[in-house]
Amino acid sequence: MTVKKTLRRVLLLALVVALGLTFSPMGNKILDAIAFTNVDPTANSSTGSTYEQRANHSPDGIGKFYMGREIAQVMGHLGAGWLERPTREREERPQQLINSLNLKSTDVVADIGAGTGYFSFRMATLVPNGKVLAVDVQPEMIEILNGLKQEKRIETVESVLGSVTNPNLPLASVDLAIMVDAYHEFDHPREMMSAIAQALKPSGRVVLVEYRGENPLVPIKPLHKMTQRQARKELASVGLNWLETKDFLPQQHVMIFGKKA
Ligand SMILES: C[S@@+](CC[C@H](N)C(=O)[O-])C[C@H]1O[C@@H](n2cnc3c(N)ncnc32)[C@H](O)[C@@H]1O
C-alpha cells in the first residue's frame, strides 16, 4: 500500500469516527466532555460566558446571574441616610464587627463598597499608622464620604473611585479587604474579586460581611442576603480560600478568606 493510500484511509477513518461521535447520543456526550475540559468551571455552559442574563428575574435584581445567584441592584446614593441611621449600632453591632478584625496600627485596609464611609471612619481610628482606602463606584457616595472626611478631620481615610470591574487598588498592598453588605451588588463579581485578590499582600485577608441568606427571619430582601455556601463557592473560584466564619452578629455572617498558597 502506498503512503498516499494509507493517509487517505486514516483520514477516512477519522471522518467516520467524528461523524459517529457527532450524531450518536453517546458521541455528543463525549464531544461535550472534550469541549468543556478546559473551560472556566464558573462559565455558563449554554452561552460560554461567566454571566447569564435572564428575562425572568426578581424586581430587586439586575437579571444577571453569576454561579446560580442573581446580582442585586445597587443601593443608590439616596439611601446614604439609611447607612448612617442611629439604630444601626443596636441592630447590627458594627463596632463589635470592627473589634473582631484585630487590626494592627500599621494595617492598610480596603473598605470596598464603602458607601458613606460608615466603616472606613470607624476602622481608621484603629490604624493610625496605616490607612483605609474607601472604594465605591458611585461618585455621589464618594462626594458624601469626602464631605464627612473633612468634617471628621480623619486624614487616614483615602477615597477611591472604582469601576464595576476594578477597585483600582495597588497590587499586593492591602492587609485586609472588607466588604460590608456590598459584594452581592457587584455587577462583575468575578473581575472584582480577582482584582481584590491581586491587591492583597500574600498574608492578606478578605472579610465578607453579608446578611445571612439561610435565615428567612433576617428582615432584608433575599437578593441582598447571601448563604455561606454560595459565598464560599464564588470566592473559591477566584483562588480565595475560606478560613472561617464568625456568626456573632445578630443578622450577618462574617466570612474570612485568605489567598490560596
Ligand atoms: C449597601 S451599600 C453598603 C455601604 C457600606 N459598606 C456600609 O455598610 O455602610 C453598598 C455600596 O456598595 C457600592 N458598590 C456596588 N458595587 C460596587 C463595586 N463594584 N465596587 C465598589 N463599590 C460598589 C455601592 O455604590 C454602595 O455604596
The ligand as a Tripos MOL2 file, in Angstrom:
@<TRIPOS>MOLECULE
LIG
   27    29     1     0     0
SMALL
NO_CHARGES

@<TRIPOS>ATOM
      1 C1        -25.4620   48.7440   50.7750 C.3       1 LIG1
      2 S1        -24.1210   49.8300   50.4780 S.3       1 LIG1
      3 C2        -23.0680   49.4340   51.8670 C.3       1 LIG1
      4 C3        -22.1170   50.5610   52.2280 C.3       1 LIG1
      5 C4        -21.1780   50.3020   53.4010 C.3       1 LIG1
      6 N1        -20.3420   49.1530   53.1990 N.3       1 LIG1
      7 C5        -21.9330   50.1760   54.7070 C.2       1 LIG1
      8 O1        -22.1460   49.0480   55.1540 O.co2     1 LIG1
      9 O2        -22.3220   51.2070   55.2530 O.co2     1 LIG1
     10 C6        -23.2430   49.0960   49.1140 C.3       1 LIG1
     11 C7        -22.2610   50.0140   48.4450 C.3       1 LIG1
     12 O3        -21.5020   49.2430   47.5210 O.3       1 LIG1
     13 C8        -21.2180   50.0560   46.4040 C.3       1 LIG1
     14 N2        -20.8490   49.2060   45.2560 N.ar      1 LIG1
     15 C9        -21.6370   48.4440   44.4720 C.ar      1 LIG1
     16 N3        -20.9030   47.8230   43.5200 N.ar      1 LIG1
     17 C10       -19.6100   48.1880   43.7180 C.ar      1 LIG1
     18 C11       -18.3810   47.8720   43.0780 C.ar      1 LIG1
     19 N4        -18.3020   47.0430   42.0310 N.pl3     1 LIG1
     20 N5        -17.2470   48.4360   43.5520 N.ar      1 LIG1
     21 C12       -17.2940   49.2690   44.6230 C.ar      1 LIG1
     22 N6        -18.4230   49.6160   45.2550 N.ar      1 LIG1
     23 C13       -19.5750   49.0740   44.8240 C.ar      1 LIG1
     24 C14       -22.4880   50.8560   46.2020 C.3       1 LIG1
     25 O4        -22.2580   52.0030   45.4280 O.3       1 LIG1
     26 C15       -22.8930   51.1560   47.6570 C.3       1 LIG1
     27 O5        -22.3600   52.3800   48.0820 O.3       1 LIG1
@<TRIPOS>BOND
     1     1     2 1
     2     2     3 1
     3     2    10 1
     4     3     4 1
     5     4     5 1
     6     5     6 1
     7     5     7 1
     8     7     8 2
     9     7     9 1
    10    10    11 1
    11    11    12 1
    12    11    26 1
    13    12    13 1
    14    13    14 1
    15    13    24 1
    16    14    15 ar
    17    14    23 ar
    18    15    16 ar
    19    16    17 ar
    20    17    18 ar
    21    17    23 ar
    22    18    19 1
    23    18    20 ar
    24    20    21 ar
    25    21    22 ar
    26    22    23 ar
    27    24    25 1
    28    24    26 1
    29    26    27 1
@<TRIPOS>SUBSTRUCTURE
     1 LIG1         1 GROUP 0 **** ****
